[in-house]
Amino acid sequence: MRIAPAVSAGQDSTSDRYWKGGFIYYNPGDPALMVPKRLGVGYTINFGRPVTWVLLVGILLLPVILPLILRSSGRH
């Protein structure tokens, strides 16, 4: 995982044209997976990277799959 180099310098290296609605960052040309948020503290993910979508689907499916796994492992 790569975080934008401007984070350490405290600068904003992301152009306004890559921000959708002011809070969703979408830049397929940026190799960074996470970039500093425009508002507030922390980071946001780069929705222009395919790996972001894979991680997001995995995170959303985890609450569905985990109970199924636990239920099936409890039946001996």
C-alpha angles and dihedrals in degrees: 000000000000125000118203112270092230089072093078091046093049092236133128109240096174122098121230091240091069094055115089113202089351096282109054114080115207117173117141090185094059112089091202114108092198131032132184114273117252093223126033129357127312139030139298129206126252104244089193091075117084092218088063091061092047091052092045093051090047092052092048094047095048095081089051099044099039096063090047091053093046092047093050093046090052092061109082 
